[in-house]
């Protein structure tokens, strides 16, 4: 099921303190993935595109508070980057990201599944935590509009990537669009539902402290893991549709990463 573990380690990354450092570390993950033929590069490319889009939106004053949004995007990115750093260096990380990263070594999932696994974990787990870290307590309510805006950016970029993948592997067109405004899901995941759950969890986390907060995060993590399991095993009909996609995908992982970067 799994490929041989890559042997070239990524340098230990410190916690990013600004968006430039976030992008630099995302570049490092992508470069490492290309060198090591790792599917971890798929989500890293999508995430870098999202970071650049948010950075551009901040520069264009599209958010209510640019400085607050910059802090949010840094906190948000650090959850992913530190989890990946820990995984590569054999450290203990949260089980939700552990599951995602382990499946980057699997050759049984199509590119879209790999991307959705990362999106699910990052939105349903990390975004709520980053929101509360940025705006603790009652300040969380002031973040609502910008929180929706960042989700709009994620949805738009994900839709663009899915459209790109459909041009290369046409059977993907048979799947529901991941960013549809309905509650229907592709591969058992819907950004529409994820953004609602993430905001609800942000509000819940803002109201508790200590053990209660830790317990709620564990509940969030269990939900994320269950959704990931359904993305990995989406059912017999969907698996039937995905088989020709898997056959058509290039066998050289770096070629796919380069295609996603275009």
N, C-alpha and C positions, 0 to 999 in steps of 0.2 A: 504493500500500500504506500509506503513512504520511500522517498529518495534517500540516498546517503546524506548524512548531515554534512553541510559545508564545513570546511576546515579553516578557512581564513576568517579570523575574528574581526569584528568591528571594534575600533577603539572605544574605550569607555567614555560615554558622553556625560557631561555635566548638565544639570538642569538649565534649560534655556531661560534667559532673562529678558529677551526682546524678540521681535518677530524675525529679525535678520538671523539670529541664532537658531530659531525654529527652522527656517528654510535651509540653513546650512546643514543642520542635522538631518533633515529630510533628504537632502541631496546625498549625504553620507550613506543613509540607508539604501537609497536607490542605487548608488554606485556599488555598494557592497552586494546588493541583490543581483546586479548585472554580472559582477565578477564571479559570484558563487552560484549563478543560475538558480536563484531563490524566488519563489512566488510571492514572498513578502514584498517584493518590489511593486506588485500590482496596486495594493492599497496605498503604499507610500507615494506613488505617482499621483493617484487621485487626491490624496490628502495634501500634497504640495500644491496642486492646482487650486484646491479649496482655500489654502492659506494665502496664496497669491491673490485670489479673488477677494477675500476679506480685506487684505492689505490695501487693495485698490479701492474698495468701498470706503475704508477708513480715510484714505487720502482724498476721496471725493466727498467727504462729510455726509455720507449716506446713513450714518448711525446717529442716534440722539446724543450719545457721548462717545467720542472717538477714543479717548484715553481709557475709559472703562472697557470698551470693546477690545482694545489692544491687550489689556490685562487678561480678559476672558480668553482670547485666542491663545495666549501664552500658557495659561493654566491648562486649557483644554489640550494643547499639543503635548505638554509635558507628561500627562497621564499616558499617552500613547508611546512617546519616545522613551520614557523611563521603563515602561513595560517591555518594549522591544529590546532595549539595552540589557535589561535583566535577563530576558530569555536567551539572548545570544551568549551571555556570559554565565549561563547555568545558575542564575540566582532564582530565588523564590519570587514569583509574581502572582497576581490575582488569577484565579482559575479561569475567568472569562477570557482574558487575553491569552493565557496558556493554551486554551483550546484553539483559539484562532491561529496562533503561531504554529502549533503542532500540525495543523491542517495545511499550512503553506508547504509542508513537505510531502503532501499527498498529490498523486497524479490522477486521482479519481474525481476531482472537482473541476468544473469549468471556471474560466476567468471571472465570470459574473458572480458565481458562488463565493469565490475568494474575496471579491470586493464587498459583497453584501455582508459577509462575516465580519469584516473590519468595520463597516458602517454601523451595523447593529450594535457592536460592542462600544464603539466610540460615542454614538448618540445616546443609546439607552443606559449606559453606565457613566461614561466620563463627562458628558456635557452637563448633566445635572450637578455633579460634584464641582466642576469648574465654575458653574454659575453661582453656586453658594460660596465658593472660595472667593469669588470676585465681589459678590454682593451679599454679605452675611445678614441674617436676621430679616427685618422688614424691608431692607434695601432691595431684596430680591424682586419685589413688585415693580420697582422702577425699571427693571431689566426686560420686562415682558416684550416690548416692541422690538428691541434689538435682538432678543433671543429668537423671535420669529424670523427676523431678517437673516440671521446666520443660517437658520434652517432652510430658508428659501434658497440661499446660495448653495448649500450642500445638495438640495434637491435638484437644482438646475444643472449643476455639474455632473451629478450622477446620471441624470437623464441624457446629457450630452455623451457621456461615456457609453451608456447602454446603446444609444443610437449608433455610435462609432463601432461598437462590437457587432451590432446587427448587420452593418454593411460588410463586415468581414465574414461573419458566420450567420447567414440568413435564417437558420432555424430559430434563433433567438427571437425573431419577430413574432413567433407563435406564443410567446409569453406575454403576460400583462405588463404594461410599462410600470417600472418600479415607482415612479413619482406620480402616478395617477391620483386624483383628488378623492378617490373613493376609498373604502376600507378594504377593497380587494388587494391581495398581496401577490407579488411575484416571488417564488421560492420561499413562501411563507414569511415574507417581510414586507412591510409597508412603511415608507418614510412618514406618511400621514399619521399613522398610529404611533410611530416612534417619537415624533416631535411632541405629541400630546402626552405620552407617558413620561418623556424626559422633563417637560415643564412641571407636571404633577409631582414628580420625584424631587425636583428642585425646591418646590414649595414645601414638601414634606421634610426634606433635609434641613431647610432653613428654620424649622420650628423645633428641632431636637438637638441635643448635644450628647457628648460622651458615648456611653454604651448604647443608648437608643439610636444614635446616629449610625454607629457601627453596625448595629443589627439591621437597620433599614438598608444600608449599602449591601449587606449580605443578601437581603431579599431581592434587591435590584439585580445583583450578580446572578442569582439563581434563575431569575426570569430571562436574563440575557443568554445564559447557557442553554436554557430550554429552547429559546428561539433559534440559537445557533444550531442545535441538534436538528431542528426542522428544516433549516436551510441546507444542512449537509445531507439530510434524508428527506427530500421534499415530496416523496410519494411516487408510485410506480408510473403514473402518466407523465409527470414532469420529467422523471428520469429517462423515460423513453424519448421525450423531446430533446433532452440534453445530450443523448448519446452521439448523434451526428455532429453536434457542436464540439464535443470532446475529440472526436476523430479528426475534425477539420482544423483544430487549433494547432499552430506551429509547435513542434516538439522542443524547439530552442526557446527557453524561457526569456532570455534577454531580448529576443525578437519581439515578443509580446510586450515587454516593458517599454521597448523603444516605440512600438506602435501606440501605446497608451500615452506616451509623452508628446505625441504629435498634436 
